[in-house]
Amino acid sequence: MIVDQNGLVIAHPNPEWQATSKDASGLSVVRQMMQGETGVATFYSPPMQADMISGFTFVARTGWGVMVPQPMSELVARAKASQNTALAIFFFEVCLLVLLCWWLSRLISTPIQHFVTTAEAVSGGDLAARVDVSDAKVVISEAQLLGASFNKVISDLQADRNQMTNALDAALKGERAKSQFLTVMSHEVRTPMHGLMGVLELIEGGTTDDDQRYLLTVGKRRPMTWSASLMTRYCSLSSKPTHKRAR
């Protein structure tokens, strides 16, 4: 809208106001232009029946005032639209951030869960269990290195257990062989001795002179002494652990 120095309408969107040179000096913004001011002001427009906001200025050469009014409702609508757009972008970024945090937490927690599961299996006696982090879509290098070290510890533990099991089996076999050997040797020693003692007793029961009785006494004493010594050595041998005798 354009008004002259007296506040009369020169140009207006309303043809009637323009044709009749409507007096708009009653509007506060028009009075500001008549006073030579420039700025932005709000006012109520009777033709529009709405609150308006306008930028206005004063043309010094002609004394006219020029203003560009706009309904406040349009600005509010645009502001609300911008606000809604900003809120939509904000909520989208929040959702994206939540998804990113969830993905990162899964990326970190999945290898840890593998370690926990493998540790529980190993503590239960399953030394064949291994940590496997290669099934993840994104593998963290630190988790992969930790998994390899953890698997090496399990492999070493399994090797030590196998070695101990083999050593125990060998020791048990040695003990069984020792027991069998001592049983056979005891039988092989006692049987001839019993036979010899029986023969000597039969001879002693017959007619013998003094020299023969002396020889029989010596013959009975020496086998018994030798047998006792031999059995003592066998018992001493049987009391030693198999792994010490094998050295």
Secondary structure as the mmCIF struct_conf table of DSSP 4:
data_model
#
loop_
_struct_conf.conf_type_id
_struct_conf.id
_struct_conf.beg_label_comp_id
_struct_conf.beg_label_asym_id
_struct_conf.beg_label_seq_id
_struct_conf.end_label_comp_id
_struct_conf.end_label_asym_id
_struct_conf.end_label_seq_id
STRN STRN1 ILE A 2 VAL A 3
TURN_TY1_P TURN_TY1_P1 GLN A 5 ASN A 6
BEND BEND1 GLY A 7 GLY A 7
STRN STRN2 LEU A 8 LEU A 8
STRN STRN3 VAL A 9 ALA A 11
BEND BEND2 PRO A 13 ASN A 14
HELX_RH_AL_P HELX_RH_AL_P1 PRO A 15 ALA A 19
TURN_TY1_P TURN_TY1_P2 THR A 20 SER A 21
STRN STRN4 ASP A 23 ASP A 23
TURN_TY1_P TURN_TY1_P3 SER A 25 GLY A 26
BEND BEND3 LEU A 27 LEU A 27
HELX_RH_AL_P HELX_RH_AL_P2 SER A 28 MET A 34
TURN_TY1_P TURN_TY1_P4 GLN A 35 GLY A 36
STRN STRN5 GLY A 39 SER A 45
TURN_TY1_P TURN_TY1_P5 PRO A 46 GLN A 49
STRN STRN6 ALA A 50 PHE A 58
TURN_TY1_P TURN_TY1_P6 ALA A 60 THR A 62
STRN STRN7 GLY A 65 PRO A 71
HELX_RH_AL_P HELX_RH_AL_P3 MET A 72 SER A 123
TURN_TY1_P TURN_TY1_P7 GLY A 124 GLY A 125
TURN_TY1_P TURN_TY1_P8 LEU A 127 ALA A 128
TURN_TY1_P TURN_TY1_P9 SER A 134 ASP A 135
BEND BEND4 ALA A 136 VAL A 138
HELX_RH_AL_P HELX_RH_AL_P4 SER A 141 GLU A 204
TURN_TY1_P TURN_TY1_P10 GLY A 205 GLY A 205
BEND BEND5 GLY A 206 GLY A 206
HELX_RH_AL_P HELX_RH_AL_P5 ASP A 210 SER A 239
BEND BEND6 LYS A 240 LYS A 240
HELX_RH_AL_P HELX_RH_AL_P6 THR A 242 ARG A 245
TURN_TY1_P TURN_TY1_P11 ALA A 246 ALA A 246
#
